[in-house]
Amino acid sequence: MTAEHFEVLVEEPSMEAFLRALLPRLLPGRVTFDIYPHQGKEDLLGRLPARLKAYAGWLPEAWCIVVVVDRDDDDCKTLKNRIEKAAADVGLGTRSTAGPRNWRLVNRIAVEELEAWYFGDWEAVRKAYPRVSRTIPNRESYRNPDAIRGGTWEAFANVLRRAGYFTGGLRKLEVARALGNSLDPFHNRSRSFQVFREALLEVVESA
């Protein structure tokens, strides 16, 4: 199967803003997408069974569904299984059940939050916010973007604040748009971002 369109379900507006800027630079020009934000993870997960049931009744053959959530403090396996079950209950094949290139739904988890994907491309961060230190990725606590302790959002906000940005509090939508436009989708050290990217590209390679 070759995907021509993605229906992307995300938990909040900052992920929507980020992906609206990023996806046109990741996907082939003929591939379209719509993004639907929710009022947090539990809102998305709570609405998911009914939404997937509706999709199962009309989803065109060349359309795929992408569910993106933050891990936060949840167990990845438990979170993934909850989404997989919602898809299985309505007969939508997932990447786990149908395999690469044949899935209708894939769930991808930002570990632990969207900001881990920012840490994964520090040159993009410096392009948007040039006063931040270039040595951040070399420091032990930031070396693995998916293993930053104490909250990725808090860590990212602290780094920018120390550089003189957003001293009154991080404006997440503004940052999401800026980094969605500057992040290189093909060079990111975050493994959770790489897995997200690879899932989309494997079903559009011949689009």
QUIBELSUL-V279931 format. One record per residue. N is the residue number from 1. SS is DSSP state (A for helix, B for strand, O for the rest). Layout:
n->N ss->SS
n->N ss->SS
//
This chain:
n->1 ss->O
n->2 ss->O
n->3 ss->O
n->4 ss->O
n->5 ss->B
n->6 ss->B
n->7 ss->B
n->8 ss->B
n->9 ss->B
n->10 ss->B
n->11 ss->O
n->12 ss->O
n->13 ss->A
n->14 ss->A
n->15 ss->A
n->16 ss->A
n->17 ss->A
n->18 ss->A
n->19 ss->A
n->20 ss->A
n->21 ss->A
n->22 ss->A
n->23 ss->A
n->24 ss->A
n->25 ss->A
n->26 ss->A
n->27 ss->O
n->28 ss->O
n->29 ss->O
n->30 ss->O
n->31 ss->O
n->32 ss->B
n->33 ss->B
n->34 ss->B
n->35 ss->B
n->36 ss->B
n->37 ss->O
n->38 ss->O
n->39 ss->O
n->40 ss->O
n->41 ss->A
n->42 ss->A
n->43 ss->A
n->44 ss->A
n->45 ss->A
n->46 ss->A
n->47 ss->A
n->48 ss->A
n->49 ss->A
n->50 ss->A
n->51 ss->A
n->52 ss->A
n->53 ss->A
n->54 ss->A
n->55 ss->A
n->56 ss->A
n->57 ss->A
n->58 ss->A
n->59 ss->O
n->60 ss->O
n->61 ss->O
n->62 ss->O
n->63 ss->B
n->64 ss->B
n->65 ss->B
n->66 ss->B
n->67 ss->B
n->68 ss->B
n->69 ss->B
n->70 ss->B
n->71 ss->O
n->72 ss->O
n->73 ss->O
n->74 ss->O
n->75 ss->O
n->76 ss->A
n->77 ss->A
n->78 ss->A
n->79 ss->A
n->80 ss->A
n->81 ss->A
n->82 ss->A
n->83 ss->A
n->84 ss->A
n->85 ss->A
n->86 ss->A
n->87 ss->A
n->88 ss->A
n->89 ss->A
n->90 ss->O
n->91 ss->O
n->92 ss->O
n->93 ss->O
n->94 ss->B
n->95 ss->A
n->96 ss->A
n->97 ss->A
n->98 ss->A
n->99 ss->O
n->100 ss->O
n->101 ss->O
n->102 ss->O
n->103 ss->O
n->104 ss->O
n->105 ss->B
n->106 ss->B
n->107 ss->B
n->108 ss->B
n->109 ss->B
n->110 ss->B
n->111 ss->O
n->112 ss->O
n->113 ss->O
n->114 ss->A
n->115 ss->A
n->116 ss->A
n->117 ss->A
n->118 ss->A
n->119 ss->A
n->120 ss->O
n->121 ss->O
n->122 ss->A
n->123 ss->A
n->124 ss->A
n->125 ss->A
n->126 ss->A
n->127 ss->A
n->128 ss->A
n->129 ss->O
n->130 ss->O
n->131 ss->O
n->132 ss->O
n->133 ss->O
n->134 ss->O
n->135 ss->O
n->136 ss->A
n->137 ss->A
n->138 ss->A
n->139 ss->O
n->140 ss->A
n->141 ss->A
n->142 ss->A
n->143 ss->O
n->144 ss->O
n->145 ss->A
n->146 ss->A
n->147 ss->A
n->148 ss->O
n->149 ss->O
n->150 ss->O
n->151 ss->O
n->152 ss->A
n->153 ss->A
n->154 ss->A
n->155 ss->A
n->156 ss->A
n->157 ss->A
n->158 ss->A
n->159 ss->A
n->160 ss->A
n->161 ss->A
n->162 ss->A
n->163 ss->O
n->164 ss->O
n->165 ss->O
n->166 ss->O
n->167 ss->O
n->168 ss->O
n->169 ss->O
n->170 ss->O
n->171 ss->O
n->172 ss->A
n->173 ss->A
n->174 ss->A
n->175 ss->A
n->176 ss->A
n->177 ss->A
n->178 ss->A
n->179 ss->A
n->180 ss->A
n->181 ss->A
n->182 ss->A
n->183 ss->O
n->184 ss->O
n->185 ss->O
n->186 ss->O
n->187 ss->O
n->188 ss->O
n->189 ss->O
n->190 ss->O
n->191 ss->A
n->192 ss->A
n->193 ss->A
n->194 ss->A
n->195 ss->A
n->196 ss->A
n->197 ss->A
n->198 ss->A
n->199 ss->A
n->200 ss->A
n->201 ss->A
n->202 ss->A
n->203 ss->O
n->204 ss->O
n->205 ss->O
n->206 ss->O
n->207 ss->O
//
